[in-house]
């Protein structure tokens, strides 16, 4: 049986959208820092200075960031509609 419009579901959905937006924005910022060559300024998050291929890390950061932001957008857009037939 499907119950549409449960109040707990909308609050948890908003929380998840908020978390996805925060992770997405941070990942995009990290990707931009990698591309700008300021990747060594990210050591405060990881505790060490990164050595290696910054292009790959930039690409992964940007892809993860865009995927999180797209997921948040899809979840926020779909929150106004009923999910599935009743």
C-alpha angles and dihedrals in degrees: 000000000000122000114198122205103023109174094222091054095058093048092050090046091053090049092051091047090051093050092048091050092050093048091045094051092047091049092050090049090050090050091051091049090052091050092046091054094243092113093123088067088068092072091098089071098045102028095235140068113258118238124185139041110359093180092066093045090049092051093048092047093050093046092049091046094050091045092052092047091047091049091050091049092050092048093047092047093049095048093086095056130073111251111235134337118314 
